[in-house]
Amino acid sequence: MDRRNRAGSTKRALKPIVYAGGALVLVVGGAALTFHQLDGSATSASQQTSTTSAATTSPSTTAAPTTTLGSAKSSSTFGAVPSGFYPSSATFVSATDAFALGGVPCSSSSTGWCAELAASTDTGATWTAAPLSGIPLDPRFTISKSSPATNGVSMVRFLNQSVGYAFGPALYLTTDGGASWTQLSVPGISGLGTSEEVSSLEIGGGTATAVVLPTGTTGQSYLITAQVSSSPQSFSVETPPATLSGFGGYFRNSLGEIVYGLRTSPGAYFRAAGSSSWTALTSPCVAKGIGGTLGSLYLNGSSEGIVAGCTLGVAAGSSQKEIDLSTNGGNSWQTLSAPPFPGDMSAVAAGSSSDISVAAVSGASFVYSSTNGGKSWSTFNFGTSALASGGYPVFDLGYTTATQAFCILGSPGDATGSQSQSQMYLTGNGGATWNPVTF
C-alpha cells in the first residue's frame, strides 16, 4: 500500500514492519511490501498471518521449555483487559489461541501509551490481559508520530503458548506466556531499541529471524537469527543475499524464506527450506517494475505457494491492482482477475491458492477477498468505523487457517476524541464477512 494517504504524513521515516502473527508489512519508497505466512503445522493452521500469522501466526511444532499460557493466565498476572486498550499487533499459535499486543494510556503521562498483552484461547471471543511492565507501546504510523518510543514495542510474535517476542523498535522475550519479559541485546549491534530498531520478526522451522534497521536514514542493516527451541534469547547476525543492499523486510515459514531490499532490483529474494542459495523472486507484475509490490507466502497442509501483488497505475485514490500466484516457488506464475479499483493496496495475504485477501486504503479503508482463486472478489469496508471512513491503514492482514483470517485497522494513537484508536477484525469464511473483536 502506498501509505502516503495517512501513514505517510507522519514525521517518522516509514520503514518495513511486520505484524500480526506473521504478517510482514514494509514501506519502501512510498510502496508497501507485505508478506504473510501460513505454517501448516499450526493448524494445521498457522498462519497466518503468518500468514500473518494471521492467524496465523506461524507456530512451530517444536516444543519450548517453559510454562504454558494456561498456567500463566491462572496466576494473578493476567486479569481483565483494562479500559482503553487498543490493539497494535496480533499473532495466533493455533486456530483458537491468540495474543494481541496493544496499549493503554499511561497513567503517568498525558500522551504516552503503555504496552499490554491480551490473550485468548477461544478465537477472540474472550480475552485476559497483563501489562508489559515498564515497556512503552510504540504507536507506529500515527499522524503525530515524530520518533520511535525509546526501547518500546509495537509488534508481537509467538512460537507457541509460552515463547514469544515483542519488538519494534526494541526486542523483548517471554518464556512464560507473557507473564514476564526480558529485553534482549545482539552481539555486534549497538543501540538496539534506540538508534537501531527491529522492524520485523518471523518464526518458522524452530528459528526466529528479524530485520534490524537504523532508525535514521543511514546506517547498517542486519538479519539476526535465534534457535527458538533451544536458545530463544541468543540472536546472532546472519548474512543476507550478497547482492541485496539495504534489505528491509523478512518472512519465513516451513516453505522457505523471503527477504526484501529497499534499494535493489528485483527487490525480493526467496530461499526454499533446506536450500543454501537465494533466488530472485520476480512475478509478472514485479517484472513490470511499476508501483508498489506486496506479497504473501502460504502453507496449508500439502498446498503451498506465493502470492504477489503490484500496483500498475493510480488515479485519485484508486489503483489498478494485479495479483499473481505461484505454486512452484516462483518458477512460474498465474495472473488472477484484478481486485476492485478503489484504494491503494496496503497488504496481500493468502490462506490457500483459493483464499486471498487484499487490503486497500485511500479516503476509506477496504479489504477485498476471494474464495475462488481470484475469479471474483467481495468487498468489506468496515461499516461505519470512523477509522475506515478516514482512510486509516489496515495492518496485520493474514490467515490463521485456509479460511480464517484477521486484520487490524488503524493504530493506537491514530484517532482523537471519542473515536476508536484501532480495531481488530476476524473472518471465518474467507473474508465474505468480517466481525470486530471486543477486548
N, C-alpha and C positions, 0 to 999 in steps of 0.2 A: 504494500500500500504506500501511496505517496502521502506521508503524514503531514505534509506542509499545511493542510487544511486546518489541523488542530495542533497535533503534537509538534509539528514543525515550527510553530510560532513560539515555542519555548526558547528561553535563552540558553538552555543547556544543549550542548552539541548532541545530535542524535547519533546513537550508536546501537550496535546489534544487541538484542536482548532475547532471552529465552524465557518462555513461560509455560505455564500450565503443565504440569505434569509432563512436560515433554515438549512443549511447543517451543519452537525457536523462532523468534522474530527479530530481524535486524534491519536497520535502515542504512542504506548505502547511497550516498549522494542523492538523497531525496527519494530513493527507491527502497521499498521494504522487501526483505527476503525472509521467508518463513518456512521452516521445516518442522514437521511433527513426526513423532514416532509411534508406532503401534507395535508393541512387542507381544507376539502371540502368546508368550509364556504367561502373560499376565492375565489373560482371560481364559483364557486364554484370552484375556483382554488386555492388554496392557495398555496399551495405549497406543495411548492416547493418542494423545497428545502427547504423547509421546507418541504418538501421535498424538500429540501432545499429548502427551501423555495424555492427553486429554482424555481422558480419562482414559487414560491413558496412559499414562504415565508410564511407563515402562518399567515395570518391575522386573527384577531378575529372579530366576528361580533359586539362586544361591542364598542360603540362609545366613543371616548376620548374627553374630554372637552377642545379642543384647536382649533386653526385656521386650515384651510385646506392647502394642498400642493399648490393648485391653488393660494390662496391669498399670500402665502409665495413667490411663483415664480413671482407673479406680482410686488413684491417690487424690490427695487434696489439690494437686497441681492443676488438674483440669476441672473446670466448672462451667457455669452458664456463659454463653457468649456475651461479652459486655455490650452495653448500649453504645451505639455509634460505631460499631465495627463495619468496615467496608473491605471487600476483597481486593487483592492486588495480583495474586498468582495462585494457581491450583495444581495439584498433582494427584493422580489416582494410582494405587498399587494393586487394585483389582477392580472389577466392575462395580463393587459396592463400597470399598474402603478408600476414603479420600482425605486429603489435607488441603486447607486453604490458608495461605498467608495473607494477612491483611493488617489493618491498622485502626487504632482508635486515637482520638485527640489526646495528646499528653496532658496530664493534669498540671504539670509544671511549666507548660508552655502554651501560649495562645495560638501558636502557629504550627508547632511540631506534631508529628504523628509517631506513636509508639507501636512497635510490631507486636502482633498477636497471632497465634496459630490456632486455627479451628480444625477439628477432626470429626469425621462422620464414618459410621460403619453401615449405613443404610442408604447409600447412594444420595446423600444430601438431604434426606428427609429430616433428620435431626443432627444437631452439632453440639459439641462441647468445645471449650477453648482454654488456652493457657498463654500467659504473656511470655515474650522473649525478653526477659528482664534486662533492662538497661540498653536494649538494642533499638535504635530508631528505624522506622519504616522510611525507605527512600521512595517518594511518590512518583518516580519515573518521569512520564511525559506530561506533567501538569503544565498548564499555560504559564503559571508564575514561577516555574522552576528555574533556578539560576545555577545551582551546583548540586552534586550528589550529597546526600547526608553522610557525614563522616562516619565510617565504619557501620553504615546502615545496610539494610537488605530490602529487596523488592520482589524477589522470586524464590520459589521453593521446588525441590525435587526430592522424592523419597525412593529408596531402593525397595523397602518393604515397610512393615508397620513399625519398625524400630529405627532404622538408619535413614537419615535424610540430611539434606543441606539447605541452608538459607543463604542467599547470596545477592550480590548486586547493590553496592559496589564491593562490600567485604565478603568474606566466606566463613560460614559457621557450620558446625557439625553437631548433630544429635544422635545418640545411640540408644535413647530410651523413649522413642516415640514423641519427642518434642517437649518432654518434661524439663530438660536442661540442655544448654547449648555451650559449645566451646569455639572461640574464634581461632581460625587456622592461619598459619603462615606457610609460605612456599620457599624453600631454599633457592637463592638466586634472584628472587623477586622482592624488591623493597617497596614499601608504600602501598601494600595491598589494602584496599578499602579507603585510601586517601588519594594518592597520586595515580594509582592503578586500580582498575575495577574488574571484577569477574562479571562479564557481560552475558555469559550463557553457560549452562552446565547440563549435561545429559548423562544418564546411566544406562549401560547396556552390556550384556555379557560379563557381568561382575566387575566392570570398570567404569569409573566416573571420569569424564573428560570435560574440561572447562576452557573457555576462552578468556584470557586476561588482556585488557586493553588499557592504554594510558587514558586518564580522564581528560587530558587536554587534546590538542590536535596533532601533537607529535610524540614520538617515543616508541619503544619496542613493544610488539605484541607477542603473546605466548599461547601455546597449548599446554595445559597441565593435566596430568592423569594420576589416578589413585586406584589401587585394587580394593574395592569397597568391601568385599567379603572377608579380607584378611587385615587390611590396614587402611580403613576409610579416612584416617587423619593424615596420611602420608602422601602428599602430592609432589610430583617432580615434573620438570619441564620436558616436553616432548618436541620432536622436530616435525613441523608441518611439511606439506609438499614443497620441495625445493624451489619450485617456480612461483609459489604463491606468496606474494608480497602484501603485507598489511592485512592478513586474514582477520575476519571479524565475526564469524559465526561457526557453530559446530553442531552436528547432530549425530547420534549413533543409536542403534539397537542391534539385535542379533543378526539383522540383514547385512549391516555394514556401517560405514561412516561417511559423513559428508562434511566438508569444510568450505567456507565461503571466503572469497577475497574481496577486499574493499577497493583495490586499485589494480586489479588484474583482469585479464581476459583468458578463458571464458568466465572466470569468477567463481566457479564451483568445481570441487573435485570429489570423487567418490572412490572409496576403497571397500571392496567386498570383505565380509568376515573371513578371516584366515589368510587374506592376501597381504603381501608386503608392499604392494605398489598402488599408487593413486592414479586414477584416470580422469581426464576432463569430462565433466558432465554437461553435455550440450544437447538439449531438446530442440525441436524445430523452432520454438519461439525464442529460446535463448540464442540460437544461431542468428536470428534476425537482428539481435542487438538493439532492440527498440524498447524503451521504457523499463519499468522495474521488473524484477524476476522474483518469484516466490516458489515454494515447493513443499512437498510432504513426502515422507517415507513411511510406508505402512507395511505391517507384517501381521497377518491374521491366519493362524493355522498354517496351512501349506501355501497360502496365497500371499505373494509379496510383490511389491512394486514401488515405483517412484512416480509421483505426480508433480508436474511443473506448471507454473502459470506465468504469463507475461502480459504486460500492458502494451498493446500495439498502437494505441492512439488515444488521445484525451481531448475532451471538449466540455468546457463549462461544468466541471464537477462530475463528469461521466467518463467512461473509458471503454475502449474495445478490448475485451479480455480473451486470451487464448489459454486453454488448458490442455496439456499433453500428458499421456500416460505411457509408462514403460513397465513391462513385466519381466524384463531380462537384464536388469542392471544398467539400463541406459543405452544398450546396443541398438535398439530400435524403438520407435515411438508411434503412438496413435494420437491424432488430434481430435479432441472431443468437441461437441457442439458448444458454442460460446455461452457463458452465463449472461444474464441481462446487462444492459449497458450502463444503468445508473451507478455512480460511485466509482472511486479508485480502489483497486484491490489492496487489501492490507494483510491478508493471510490466506493460505490454502491448506486444507487438511483432508486426510483420507483415512477411512477405516477399512476399505477394500477397493477393488477396482470398480465396484458399483457405487459405493457410498462416498461421496466427495462433497466438501463444503468450501465456499469461498466467502471471505468477509470483504466488505467494501464500505467506504465512507466518503462522504462529501458534505453536503448540507444536512444529510441524515446518515444513519448507520444501517447496514443491511447484512444479512447472511443468506447467500444463495446455496441451496443444497440439491443434490441429485442422488437418487437411489437406484438409477438405472445406467450407471456408467456415463453420465453426461448427456444422455439423449434428451432429457428435459430437466428443467430447474424450477424449484419452488422458491419463493421469496419470503423472508421473515424480516420485518422492520422494527422489531422491539416495541410494537404498540405505541403507547403514549409516553414512553420513557422520555424524560426531559433531556437525558444524555443523548439518546438516539436522535431526537429532533434537533439537537445542537451539533450533530455530526462528530461525536467523540469516537475515538478508535476502538476497535474490537481487539482485545488481547487474548492470548492463550486459547485460541481456537484449536480443538483437537478431539480425537476419538479415543474412547476407552474400550470399546468393542467395535465390531463392524458397523453397528447402527447406533451406538450410544456415544454422545459427544458433549462437550461443554465449551463455553466461552465466557470471557469477562469483558463487559462493556465499560469503558472508562477506567479511571484510576483514582484512588483516594487523593483528594486534594483538587480534583478537576472542577467540581461544581461549587457553588456558593449558596448561602442562604439555606432554605429548606430543601433544596434539591438533593437527590441521592448522589453520593460521591462516585460510586461504582456499583455494578450489579453482575452477579454470576447467573448464567442460564444453562439449562440442561435439556438435551433431547434424547429420547429413547427410540425414535422411529426414523433415524437417518436424517433428521433435520426437517421433517414435514411440519413438526410443531416444536417450539421451544418454550420452556417454562422457567420463570425466575426462581432462584434459590433463596429461601429465607433462612438467615442465620439466627 
